[in-house]
Amino acid sequence: MFKYRFLILLIVLMLPVAGCLWYEKLDVDKNSEKYNNAGLELLEKEDYNAAIKSFKKAIEIKTNFPEAYNNICWTYALMQEYEKALPNCEKALDLKPGEAKIIDSIAFTYAGMGEIDKAIYFYKKAISANPDIADFYFRLAEVYETKGELKQAIENFQMAQKLNPDFKNRVESRINKLDKTNQ
């Protein structure tokens, strides 16, 4: 009987400690999200260096934060600093294997580097991971267009438009241009 009372007492005494640990993790997650979201706002304003600082601060708080690593990758790719982008993409993918948006960032980086075949491979892989994102098809179409594979470009532009009707004007003008080039 004494063992059970002691066990219950021990559990009751440990609950506040467990609660504090849980709250501390929640606080860390909230703070890292705060910096990541601030970075996204800065990215939208095209303040790339400040965005990267904010994403890095999110990672300082929460080291296993794949979205922040991916956002750093994307930002460096937009800045055309591809050699800095790829290691961040790879770290993000290590933390979250198979994540379509991370794979898309890798493809975007390779496309920027002019490594078209690698870009196509990774765009197809991103589409395989999540076939419902119109942007993946649109960017794949652009890469096929760069490569001169116009039939594949048109097919992917059309798929992007099918998934997102807001792409209609962008896609139609690109397809018309490709049809004229193809004649």
Phi, psi and omega per residue, in radians:
M1 nan -0.717 3.129
F2 -1.056 -0.690 3.139
K3 -1.035 -0.752 -3.103
Y4 -1.194 -0.712 3.095
R5 -1.108 -0.747 3.116
F6 -1.084 -0.759 -3.141
L7 -1.101 -0.773 3.123
I8 -1.122 -0.767 3.113
L9 -1.057 -0.757 3.124
L10 -1.083 -0.758 3.126
I11 -1.107 -0.809 3.138
V12 -1.049 -0.707 3.133
L13 -1.222 -0.512 -3.092
M14 -1.444 -0.359 -3.108
L15 -0.974 -0.819 3.120
P16 -1.075 -0.634 3.118
V17 -1.140 -0.813 3.121
A18 -1.079 -0.702 3.112
G19 -1.091 -0.710 3.119
C20 -1.123 -0.731 3.125
L21 -1.105 -0.727 3.128
W22 -1.129 -0.774 3.135
Y23 -1.105 -0.691 3.127
E24 -1.082 -0.745 3.103
K25 -1.107 -0.725 3.106
L26 -1.055 -0.749 -3.135
D27 -1.113 -0.756 3.102
V28 -1.071 -0.814 3.131
D29 -1.061 -0.735 -3.127
K30 -1.126 -0.771 -3.138
N31 -1.160 -0.726 3.130
S32 -1.155 -0.669 3.076
E33 -1.100 -0.671 3.140
K34 -1.038 -0.830 3.135
Y35 -1.194 -0.657 3.105
N36 -1.110 -0.793 3.125
N37 -1.123 -0.670 3.075
A38 -1.096 -0.708 3.082
G39 -1.064 -0.704 3.114
L40 -1.116 -0.674 3.081
E41 -1.122 -0.733 3.110
L42 -1.156 -0.656 3.102
L43 -1.075 -0.754 3.122
E44 -1.067 -0.576 3.112
K45 -1.467 0.024 -3.125
E46 1.108 0.497 3.024
D47 -1.654 1.318 -2.940
Y48 -1.101 -0.777 -3.107
N49 -1.124 -0.729 3.101
A50 -1.167 -0.647 3.110
A51 -1.081 -0.800 3.131
I52 -1.062 -0.748 3.102
K53 -1.026 -0.722 -3.124
S54 -1.184 -0.727 3.101
F55 -1.115 -0.694 3.119
K56 -1.151 -0.616 3.081
K57 -1.139 -0.670 3.083
A58 -1.057 -0.677 -3.138
I59 -1.273 -0.583 3.058
E60 -1.042 -0.673 -3.123
I61 -1.319 -0.753 -3.093
K62 -2.314 1.705 -2.984
T63 -1.174 -0.413 -3.126
N64 -1.819 1.067 -3.035
F65 -2.036 1.510 -3.031
P66 -1.067 -0.617 -3.125
E67 -1.103 -0.682 3.128
A68 -1.173 -0.739 3.080
Y69 -1.068 -0.740 3.129
N70 -1.127 -0.676 3.112
N71 -1.146 -0.613 3.047
I72 -1.124 -0.792 3.115
C73 -0.967 -0.913 -3.092
W74 -1.040 -0.743 -3.115
T75 -1.138 -0.800 3.087
Y76 -1.080 -0.660 3.110
A77 -1.114 -0.725 3.083
L78 -1.079 -0.572 3.115
M79 -1.421 -0.022 -3.091
Q80 1.093 0.547 3.052
E81 -1.851 1.202 -2.968
Y82 -1.149 -0.579 -3.137
E83 -1.157 -0.425 3.050
K84 -1.529 -0.450 -3.097
A85 -1.235 -0.880 -2.992
L86 -0.997 -0.797 3.133
P87 -1.040 -0.575 3.100
N88 -1.245 -0.658 3.049
C89 -1.077 -0.792 -3.111
E90 -1.104 -0.713 3.109
K91 -1.110 -0.752 3.118
A92 -1.066 -0.750 -3.128
L93 -1.202 -0.595 3.049
D94 -1.075 -0.691 -3.116
L95 -1.341 -0.485 -3.096
K96 -2.471 1.286 -3.088
P97 -1.021 2.440 3.069
G98 1.405 0.024 -3.121
E99 -1.227 2.079 -3.031
A100 -1.014 -0.742 -3.095
K101 -1.171 -0.570 3.092
I102 -1.232 -0.750 3.117
I103 -1.092 -0.674 3.072
D104 -1.066 -0.713 3.110
S105 -1.101 -0.668 3.085
I106 -1.107 -0.792 3.127
A107 -1.066 -0.774 3.131
F108 -1.049 -0.705 3.125
T109 -1.139 -0.828 3.118
Y110 -1.094 -0.662 3.100
A111 -1.068 -0.763 3.113
G112 -1.097 -0.567 3.121
M113 -1.357 -0.143 -3.103
G114 1.454 0.171 3.097
E115 -1.573 1.347 -2.955
I116 -1.093 -0.777 -3.111
D117 -1.117 -0.680 3.068
K118 -1.154 -0.704 3.123
A119 -1.067 -0.793 3.125
I120 -1.051 -0.793 3.135
Y121 -0.989 -0.832 -3.081
F122 -1.298 -0.580 3.056
Y123 -1.115 -0.732 3.103
K124 -1.099 -0.659 3.110
K125 -1.159 -0.699 3.095
A126 -1.119 -0.748 3.121
I127 -1.121 -0.682 3.098
S128 -1.096 -0.665 3.141
A129 -1.264 -0.599 3.107
N130 -2.642 1.630 -3.072
P131 -1.337 0.088 -3.056
D132 -1.782 0.139 -3.098
I133 -1.816 1.936 -3.067
A134 -1.044 -0.653 -3.111
D135 -1.012 -0.610 3.141
F136 -1.085 -0.794 3.139
Y137 -1.157 -0.694 -3.134
F138 -1.094 -0.807 -3.139
R139 -1.194 -0.639 3.063
L140 -1.087 -0.717 3.098
A141 -1.050 -0.742 3.120
E142 -1.075 -0.675 3.136
V143 -1.195 -0.747 3.070
Y144 -1.068 -0.666 3.105
E145 -1.080 -0.784 3.105
T146 -1.043 -0.688 -3.117
K147 -1.324 -0.237 -3.126
G148 1.535 0.180 3.104
E149 -1.633 1.403 -2.943
L150 -1.214 -0.625 3.131
K151 -1.064 -0.814 3.115
Q152 -1.140 -0.640 3.118
A153 -1.072 -0.852 -3.130
I154 -1.068 -0.777 -3.141
E155 -1.032 -0.738 -3.119
N156 -1.303 -0.601 3.033
F157 -1.081 -0.758 3.136
Q158 -1.099 -0.686 3.120
M159 -1.157 -0.672 3.090
A160 -1.067 -0.755 3.139
Q161 -1.170 -0.677 3.118
K162 -1.077 -0.735 -3.137
L163 -1.288 -0.548 -3.112
N164 -2.419 1.679 -3.119
P165 -1.002 -0.350 3.089
D166 -1.141 -0.278 3.120
F167 -1.400 -0.078 -2.979
K168 -0.845 -0.944 -3.091
N169 -1.119 -0.791 3.123
R170 -1.055 -0.786 -3.076
V171 -1.231 -0.794 -3.106
E172 -1.067 -0.716 3.128
S173 -1.152 -0.672 3.114
R174 -1.167 -0.752 -3.128
I175 -1.148 -0.741 3.098
N176 -1.035 -0.737 3.107
K177 -1.083 -0.761 -3.126
L178 -1.188 -0.683 3.105
D179 -1.081 -0.716 3.117
K180 -1.150 -0.693 3.126
T181 -1.161 -0.589 -3.042
N182 -1.378 -0.265 -3.085
Q183 -1.382 nan nan
